[in-house]
């Protein structure tokens, strides 16, 4: 149960990080993910 919660938090942090890169206009590296 705790493991799932940790994974969920990591997923949210990763999504926020990628969103920040996209907003900053530095998403060229992740262009293939869009």
mmCIF entry with sequence, helices, sheets and N, C-alpha, C, O atoms, coordinates in Angstrom:
data_MODEL
# 
_entry.id   MODEL 
# 
_entity.id                         1 
_entity.type                       polymer 
_entity.pdbx_number_of_molecules   1 
# 
_entity_poly.entity_id                      1 
_entity_poly.type                           'polypeptide(L)' 
_entity_poly.nstd_linkage                   no 
_entity_poly.nstd_monomer                   no 
_entity_poly.pdbx_seq_one_letter_code       
;(UNK)(UNK)(UNK)(UNK)(UNK)(UNK)(UNK)(UNK)(UNK)(UNK)(UNK)(UNK)(UNK)(UNK)(UNK)(UNK)
(UNK)(UNK)(UNK)(UNK)(UNK)(UNK)(UNK)(UNK)(UNK)(UNK)(UNK)(UNK)(UNK)(UNK)(UNK)(UNK)
(UNK)(UNK)
;
_entity_poly.pdbx_seq_one_letter_code_can   XXXXXXXXXXXXXXXXXXXXXXXXXXXXXXXXXX 
_entity_poly.pdbx_strand_id                 A 
# 
loop_
_entity_poly_seq.entity_id 
_entity_poly_seq.num 
_entity_poly_seq.mon_id 
_entity_poly_seq.hetero 
1 1  UNK n 
1 2  UNK n 
1 3  UNK n 
1 4  UNK n 
1 5  UNK n 
1 6  UNK n 
1 7  UNK n 
1 8  UNK n 
1 9  UNK n 
1 10 UNK n 
1 11 UNK n 
1 12 UNK n 
1 13 UNK n 
1 14 UNK n 
1 15 UNK n 
1 16 UNK n 
1 17 UNK n 
1 18 UNK n 
1 19 UNK n 
1 20 UNK n 
1 21 UNK n 
1 22 UNK n 
1 23 UNK n 
1 24 UNK n 
1 25 UNK n 
1 26 UNK n 
1 27 UNK n 
1 28 UNK n 
1 29 UNK n 
1 30 UNK n 
1 31 UNK n 
1 32 UNK n 
1 33 UNK n 
1 34 UNK n 
# 
_struct_asym.id          A 
_struct_asym.entity_id   1 
# 
_struct_conf.conf_type_id            HELX_P 
_struct_conf.id                      HELX_P1 
_struct_conf.pdbx_PDB_helix_id       AA1 
_struct_conf.beg_label_comp_id       UNK 
_struct_conf.beg_label_asym_id       A 
_struct_conf.beg_label_seq_id        2 
_struct_conf.pdbx_beg_PDB_ins_code   ? 
_struct_conf.end_label_comp_id       UNK 
_struct_conf.end_label_asym_id       A 
_struct_conf.end_label_seq_id        24 
_struct_conf.pdbx_end_PDB_ins_code   ? 
_struct_conf.beg_auth_comp_id        UNK 
_struct_conf.beg_auth_asym_id        A 
_struct_conf.beg_auth_seq_id         2 
_struct_conf.end_auth_comp_id        UNK 
_struct_conf.end_auth_asym_id        A 
_struct_conf.end_auth_seq_id         24 
_struct_conf.pdbx_PDB_helix_class    1 
_struct_conf.details                 ? 
_struct_conf.pdbx_PDB_helix_length   23 
# 
_struct_conf_type.id          HELX_P 
_struct_conf_type.criteria    ? 
_struct_conf_type.reference   ? 
# 
loop_
_atom_site.group_PDB 
_atom_site.id 
_atom_site.type_symbol 
_atom_site.label_atom_id 
_atom_site.label_alt_id 
_atom_site.label_comp_id 
_atom_site.label_asym_id 
_atom_site.label_entity_id 
_atom_site.label_seq_id 
_atom_site.pdbx_PDB_ins_code 
_atom_site.Cartn_x 
_atom_site.Cartn_y 
_atom_site.Cartn_z 
_atom_site.occupancy 
_atom_site.B_iso_or_equiv 
_atom_site.pdbx_formal_charge 
_atom_site.auth_seq_id 
_atom_site.auth_comp_id 
_atom_site.auth_asym_id 
_atom_site.auth_atom_id 
_atom_site.pdbx_PDB_model_num 
ATOM 1   N N  . UNK A 1 1  ? 0.844  -1.196 0.000   1.00 0.00 ? 1  UNK A N  1 
ATOM 2   C CA . UNK A 1 1  ? 0.000  0.000  0.000   1.00 0.00 ? 1  UNK A CA 1 
ATOM 3   C C  . UNK A 1 1  ? 0.885  1.254  0.000   1.00 0.00 ? 1  UNK A C  1 
ATOM 4   O O  . UNK A 1 1  ? 0.651  2.211  -0.738  1.00 0.00 ? 1  UNK A O  1 
ATOM 5   N N  . UNK A 1 2  ? 1.906  1.204  0.858   1.00 0.00 ? 2  UNK A N  1 
ATOM 6   C CA . UNK A 1 2  ? 2.813  2.348  0.932   1.00 0.00 ? 2  UNK A CA 1 
ATOM 7   C C  . UNK A 1 2  ? 3.593  2.496  -0.369  1.00 0.00 ? 2  UNK A C  1 
ATOM 8   O O  . UNK A 1 2  ? 3.842  3.608  -0.834  1.00 0.00 ? 2  UNK A O  1 
ATOM 9   N N  . UNK A 1 3  ? 3.979  1.350  -0.954  1.00 0.00 ? 3  UNK A N  1 
ATOM 10  C CA . UNK A 1 3  ? 4.723  1.390  -2.206  1.00 0.00 ? 3  UNK A CA 1 
ATOM 11  C C  . UNK A 1 3  ? 3.921  2.057  -3.312  1.00 0.00 ? 3  UNK A C  1 
ATOM 12  O O  . UNK A 1 3  ? 4.459  2.840  -4.095  1.00 0.00 ? 3  UNK A O  1 
ATOM 13  N N  . UNK A 1 4  ? 2.629  1.743  -3.373  1.00 0.00 ? 4  UNK A N  1 
ATOM 14  C CA . UNK A 1 4  ? 1.774  2.328  -4.403  1.00 0.00 ? 4  UNK A CA 1 
ATOM 15  C C  . UNK A 1 4  ? 1.690  3.839  -4.208  1.00 0.00 ? 4  UNK A C  1 
ATOM 16  O O  . UNK A 1 4  ? 1.709  4.601  -5.175  1.00 0.00 ? 4  UNK A O  1 
ATOM 17  N N  . UNK A 1 5  ? 1.598  4.267  -2.947  1.00 0.00 ? 5  UNK A N  1 
ATOM 18  C CA . UNK A 1 5  ? 1.505  5.692  -2.655  1.00 0.00 ? 5  UNK A CA 1 
ATOM 19  C C  . UNK A 1 5  ? 2.777  6.407  -3.086  1.00 0.00 ? 5  UNK A C  1 
ATOM 20  O O  . UNK A 1 5  ? 2.727  7.503  -3.645  1.00 0.00 ? 5  UNK A O  1 
ATOM 21  N N  . UNK A 1 6  ? 3.922  5.772  -2.820  1.00 0.00 ? 6  UNK A N  1 
ATOM 22  C CA . UNK A 1 6  ? 5.202  6.372  -3.205  1.00 0.00 ? 6  UNK A CA 1 
ATOM 23  C C  . UNK A 1 6  ? 5.302  6.474  -4.723  1.00 0.00 ? 6  UNK A C  1 
ATOM 24  O O  . UNK A 1 6  ? 5.736  7.496  -5.255  1.00 0.00 ? 6  UNK A O  1 
ATOM 25  N N  . UNK A 1 7  ? 4.902  5.417  -5.414  1.00 0.00 ? 7  UNK A N  1 
ATOM 26  C CA . UNK A 1 7  ? 4.953  5.431  -6.877  1.00 0.00 ? 7  UNK A CA 1 
ATOM 27  C C  . UNK A 1 7  ? 4.031  6.504  -7.430  1.00 0.00 ? 7  UNK A C  1 
ATOM 28  O O  . UNK A 1 7  ? 4.367  7.172  -8.407  1.00 0.00 ? 7  UNK A O  1 
ATOM 29  N N  . UNK A 1 8  ? 2.864  6.673  -6.806  1.00 0.00 ? 8  UNK A N  1 
ATOM 30  C CA . UNK A 1 8  ? 1.913  7.688  -7.264  1.00 0.00 ? 8  UNK A CA 1 
ATOM 31  C C  . UNK A 1 8  ? 2.514  9.076  -7.104  1.00 0.00 ? 8  UNK A C  1 
ATOM 32  O O  . UNK A 1 8  ? 2.390  9.921  -7.991  1.00 0.00 ? 8  UNK A O  1 
ATOM 33  N N  . UNK A 1 9  ? 3.163  9.307  -5.971  1.00 0.00 ? 9  UNK A N  1 
ATOM 34  C CA . UNK A 1 9  ? 3.781  10.619 -5.734  1.00 0.00 ? 9  UNK A CA 1 
ATOM 35  C C  . UNK A 1 9  ? 4.904  10.872 -6.734  1.00 0.00 ? 9  UNK A C  1 
ATOM 36  O O  . UNK A 1 9  ? 5.048  11.982 -7.245  1.00 0.00 ? 9  UNK A O  1 
ATOM 37  N N  . UNK A 1 10 ? 5.701  9.837  -7.012  1.00 0.00 ? 10 UNK A N  1 
ATOM 38  C CA . UNK A 1 10 ? 6.793  9.992  -7.978  1.00 0.00 ? 10 UNK A CA 1 
ATOM 39  C C  . UNK A 1 10 ? 6.232  10.305 -9.363  1.00 0.00 ? 10 UNK A C  1 
ATOM 40  O O  . UNK A 1 10 ? 6.791  11.121 -10.097 1.00 0.00 ? 10 UNK A O  1 
ATOM 41  N N  . UNK A 1 11 ? 5.119  9.650  -9.715  1.00 0.00 ? 11 UNK A N  1 
ATOM 42  C CA . UNK A 1 11 ? 4.499  9.892  -11.012 1.00 0.00 ? 11 UNK A CA 1 
ATOM 43  C C  . UNK A 1 11 ? 4.011  11.332 -11.108 1.00 0.00 ? 11 UNK A C  1 
ATOM 44  O O  . UNK A 1 11 ? 4.158  11.971 -12.150 1.00 0.00 ? 11 UNK A O  1 
ATOM 45  N N  . UNK A 1 12 ? 3.429  11.843 -10.024 1.00 0.00 ? 12 UNK A N  1 
ATOM 46  C CA . UNK A 1 12 ? 2.942  13.223 -10.009 1.00 0.00 ? 12 UNK A CA 1 
ATOM 47  C C  . UNK A 1 12 ? 4.113  14.189 -10.143 1.00 0.00 ? 12 UNK A C  1 
ATOM 48  O O  . UNK A 1 12 ? 4.033  15.168 -10.885 1.00 0.00 ? 12 UNK A O  1 
ATOM 49  N N  . UNK A 1 13 ? 5.206  13.912 -9.420  1.00 0.00 ? 13 UNK A N  1 
ATOM 50  C CA . UNK A 1 13 ? 6.376  14.783 -9.492  1.00 0.00 ? 13 UNK A CA 1 
ATOM 51  C C  . UNK A 1 13 ? 6.970  14.772 -10.897 1.00 0.00 ? 13 UNK A C  1 
ATOM 52  O O  . UNK A 1 13 ? 7.382  15.812 -11.409 1.00 0.00 ? 13 UNK A O  1 
ATOM 53  N N  . UNK A 1 14 ? 7.012  13.588 -11.521 1.00 0.00 ? 14 UNK A N  1 
ATOM 54  C CA . UNK A 1 14 ? 7.558  13.475 -12.868 1.00 0.00 ? 14 UNK A CA 1 
ATOM 55  C C  . UNK A 1 14 ? 6.688  14.253 -13.853 1.00 0.00 ? 14 UNK A C  1 
ATOM 56  O O  . UNK A 1 14 ? 7.201  14.953 -14.726 1.00 0.00 ? 14 UNK A O  1 
ATOM 57  N N  . UNK A 1 15 ? 5.369  14.125 -13.707 1.00 0.00 ? 15 UNK A N  1 
ATOM 58  C CA . UNK A 1 15 ? 4.445  14.843 -14.587 1.00 0.00 ? 15 UNK A CA 1 
ATOM 59  C C  . UNK A 1 15 ? 4.622  16.350 -14.422 1.00 0.00 ? 15 UNK A C  1 
ATOM 60  O O  . UNK A 1 15 ? 4.627  17.088 -15.408 1.00 0.00 ? 15 UNK A O  1 
ATOM 61  N N  . UNK A 1 16 ? 4.766  16.806 -13.182 1.00 0.00 ? 16 UNK A N  1 
ATOM 62  C CA . UNK A 1 16 ? 4.958  18.233 -12.913 1.00 0.00 ? 16 UNK A CA 1 
ATOM 63  C C  . UNK A 1 16 ? 6.270  18.720 -13.524 1.00 0.00 ? 16 UNK A C  1 
ATOM 64  O O  . UNK A 1 16 ? 6.337  19.812 -14.088 1.00 0.00 ? 16 UNK A O  1 
ATOM 65  N N  . UNK A 1 17 ? 7.317  17.889 -13.403 1.00 0.00 ? 17 UNK A N  1 
ATOM 66  C CA . UNK A 1 17 ? 8.627  18.241 -13.949 1.00 0.00 ? 17 UNK A CA 1 
ATOM 67  C C  . UNK A 1 17 ? 8.561  18.388 -15.468 1.00 0.00 ? 17 UNK A C  1 
ATOM 68  O O  . UNK A 1 17 ? 9.067  19.361 -16.027 1.00 0.00 ? 17 UNK A O  1 
ATOM 69  N N  . UNK A 1 18 ? 7.931  17.408 -16.133 1.00 0.00 ? 18 UNK A N  1 
ATOM 70  C CA . UNK A 1 18 ? 7.813  17.458 -17.590 1.00 0.00 ? 18 UNK A CA 1 
ATOM 71  C C  . UNK A 1 18 ? 6.957  18.641 -18.013 1.00 0.00 ? 18 UNK A C  1 
ATOM 72  O O  . UNK A 1 18 ? 7.235  19.275 -19.031 1.00 0.00 ? 18 UNK A O  1 
ATOM 73  N N  . UNK A 1 19 ? 5.914  18.946 -17.237 1.00 0.00 ? 19 UNK A N  1 
ATOM 74  C CA . UNK A 1 19 ? 5.044  20.076 -17.561 1.00 0.00 ? 19 UNK A CA 1 
ATOM 75  C C  . UNK A 1 19 ? 5.831  21.376 -17.450 1.00 0.00 ? 19 UNK A C  1 
ATOM 76  O O  . UNK A 1 19 ? 5.658  22.285 -18.263 1.00 0.00 ? 19 UNK A O  1 
ATOM 77  N N  . UNK A 1 20 ? 6.694  21.462 -16.441 1.00 0.00 ? 20 UNK A N  1 
ATOM 78  C CA . UNK A 1 20 ? 7.509  22.656 -16.255 1.00 0.00 ? 20 UNK A CA 1 
ATOM 79  C C  . UNK A 1 20 ? 8.446  22.840 -17.444 1.00 0.00 ? 20 UNK A C  1 
ATOM 80  O O  . UNK A 1 20 ? 8.629  23.956 -17.929 1.00 0.00 ? 20 UNK A O  1 
ATOM 81  N N  . UNK A 1 21 ? 9.038  21.742 -17.913 1.00 0.00 ? 21 UNK A N  1 
ATOM 82  C CA . UNK A 1 21 ? 9.931  21.821 -19.067 1.00 0.00 ? 21 UNK A CA 1 
ATOM 83  C C  . UNK A 1 21 ? 9.159  22.286 -20.295 1.00 0.00 ? 21 UNK A C  1 
ATOM 84  O O  . UNK A 1 21 ? 9.658  23.086 -21.086 1.00 0.00 ? 21 UNK A O  1 
ATOM 85  N N  . UNK A 1 22 ? 7.937  21.778 -20.449 1.00 0.00 ? 22 UNK A N  1 
ATOM 86  C CA . UNK A 1 22 ? 7.116  22.139 -21.603 1.00 0.00 ? 22 UNK A CA 1 
ATOM 87  C C  . UNK A 1 22 ? 6.766  23.625 -21.557 1.00 0.00 ? 22 UNK A C  1 
ATOM 88  O O  . UNK A 1 22 ? 6.818  24.312 -22.577 1.00 0.00 ? 22 UNK A O  1 
ATOM 89  N N  . UNK A 1 23 ? 6.412  24.113 -20.380 1.00 0.00 ? 23 UNK A N  1 
ATOM 90  C CA . UNK A 1 23 ? 6.057  25.526 -20.226 1.00 0.00 ? 23 UNK A CA 1 
ATOM 91  C C  . UNK A 1 23 ? 7.282  26.404 -20.468 1.00 0.00 ? 23 UNK A C  1 
ATOM 92  O O  . UNK A 1 23 ? 7.172  27.495 -21.027 1.00 0.00 ? 23 UNK A O  1 
ATOM 93  N N  . UNK A 1 24 ? 8.449  25.919 -20.044 1.00 0.00 ? 24 UNK A N  1 
ATOM 94  C CA . UNK A 1 24 ? 9.681  26.690 -20.197 1.00 0.00 ? 24 UNK A CA 1 
ATOM 95  C C  . UNK A 1 24 ? 10.160 26.692 -21.645 1.00 0.00 ? 24 UNK A C  1 
ATOM 96  O O  . UNK A 1 24 ? 11.067 27.441 -22.009 1.00 0.00 ? 24 UNK A O  1 
ATOM 97  N N  . UNK A 1 25 ? 9.536  25.837 -22.475 1.00 0.00 ? 25 UNK A N  1 
ATOM 98  C CA . UNK A 1 25 ? 9.921  25.784 -23.879 1.00 0.00 ? 25 UNK A CA 1 
ATOM 99  C C  . UNK A 1 25 ? 11.168 24.940 -24.095 1.00 0.00 ? 25 UNK A C  1 
ATOM 100 O O  . UNK A 1 25 ? 11.814 25.046 -25.138 1.00 0.00 ? 25 UNK A O  1 
ATOM 101 N N  . UNK A 1 26 ? 11.516 24.097 -23.114 1.00 0.00 ? 26 UNK A N  1 
ATOM 102 C CA . UNK A 1 26 ? 12.703 23.252 -23.230 1.00 0.00 ? 26 UNK A CA 1 
ATOM 103 C C  . UNK A 1 26 ? 12.300 21.794 -23.408 1.00 0.00 ? 26 UNK A C  1 
ATOM 104 O O  . UNK A 1 26 ? 13.001 20.889 -22.955 1.00 0.00 ? 26 UNK A O  1 
ATOM 105 N N  . UNK A 1 27 ? 11.168 21.571 -24.068 1.00 0.00 ? 27 UNK A N  1 
ATOM 106 C CA . UNK A 1 27 ? 10.655 20.210 -24.227 1.00 0.00 ? 27 UNK A CA 1 
ATOM 107 C C  . UNK A 1 27 ? 11.134 19.585 -25.531 1.00 0.00 ? 27 UNK A C  1 
ATOM 108 O O  . UNK A 1 27 ? 10.577 18.581 -25.976 1.00 0.00 ? 27 UNK A O  1 
ATOM 109 N N  . UNK A 1 28 ? 12.164 20.168 -26.151 1.00 0.00 ? 28 UNK A N  1 
ATOM 110 C CA . UNK A 1 28 ? 12.663 19.624 -27.413 1.00 0.00 ? 28 UNK A CA 1 
ATOM 111 C C  . UNK A 1 28 ? 13.187 18.202 -27.223 1.00 0.00 ? 28 UNK A C  1 
ATOM 112 O O  . UNK A 1 28 ? 13.100 17.372 -28.128 1.00 0.00 ? 28 UNK A O  1 
ATOM 113 N N  . UNK A 1 29 ? 13.730 17.931 -26.041 1.00 0.00 ? 29 UNK A N  1 
ATOM 114 C CA . UNK A 1 29 ? 14.272 16.603 -25.764 1.00 0.00 ? 29 UNK A CA 1 
ATOM 115 C C  . UNK A 1 29 ? 13.144 15.587 -25.645 1.00 0.00 ? 29 UNK A C  1 
ATOM 116 O O  . UNK A 1 29 ? 13.313 14.419 -25.994 1.00 0.00 ? 29 UNK A O  1 
ATOM 117 N N  . UNK A 1 30 ? 11.984 16.038 -25.146 1.00 0.00 ? 30 UNK A N  1 
ATOM 118 C CA . UNK A 1 30 ? 10.851 15.138 -24.953 1.00 0.00 ? 30 UNK A CA 1 
ATOM 119 C C  . UNK A 1 30 ? 9.801  15.332 -26.043 1.00 0.00 ? 30 UNK A C  1 
ATOM 120 O O  . UNK A 1 30 ? 8.635  14.987 -25.854 1.00 0.00 ? 30 UNK A O  1 
ATOM 121 N N  . UNK A 1 31 ? 10.214 15.883 -27.177 1.00 0.00 ? 31 UNK A N  1 
ATOM 122 C CA . UNK A 1 31 ? 9.253  16.150 -28.252 1.00 0.00 ? 31 UNK A CA 1 
ATOM 123 C C  . UNK A 1 31 ? 8.595  14.861 -28.732 1.00 0.00 ? 31 UNK A C  1 
ATOM 124 O O  . UNK A 1 31 ? 7.436  14.871 -29.146 1.00 0.00 ? 31 UNK A O  1 
ATOM 125 N N  . UNK A 1 32 ? 9.336  13.745 -28.679 1.00 0.00 ? 32 UNK A N  1 
ATOM 126 C CA . UNK A 1 32 ? 8.786  12.471 -29.144 1.00 0.00 ? 32 UNK A CA 1 
ATOM 127 C C  . UNK A 1 32 ? 7.784  11.907 -28.143 1.00 0.00 ? 32 UNK A C  1 
ATOM 128 O O  . UNK A 1 32 ? 7.053  10.970 -28.464 1.00 0.00 ? 32 UNK A O  1 
ATOM 129 N N  . UNK A 1 33 ? 7.742  12.467 -26.929 1.00 0.00 ? 33 UNK A N  1 
ATOM 130 C CA . UNK A 1 33 ? 6.786  11.986 -25.928 1.00 0.00 ? 33 UNK A CA 1 
ATOM 131 C C  . UNK A 1 33 ? 5.449  12.695 -26.064 1.00 0.00 ? 33 UNK A C  1 
ATOM 132 O O  . UNK A 1 33 ? 4.417  12.180 -25.635 1.00 0.00 ? 33 UNK A O  1 
ATOM 133 N N  . UNK A 1 34 ? 5.472  13.880 -26.665 1.00 0.00 ? 34 UNK A N  1 
ATOM 134 C CA . UNK A 1 34 ? 4.250  14.687 -26.765 1.00 0.00 ? 34 UNK A CA 1 
ATOM 135 C C  . UNK A 1 34 ? 3.224  14.000 -27.654 1.00 0.00 ? 34 UNK A C  1 
ATOM 136 O O  . UNK A 1 34 ? 2.131  14.528 -27.858 1.00 0.00 ? 34 UNK A O  1 
# 
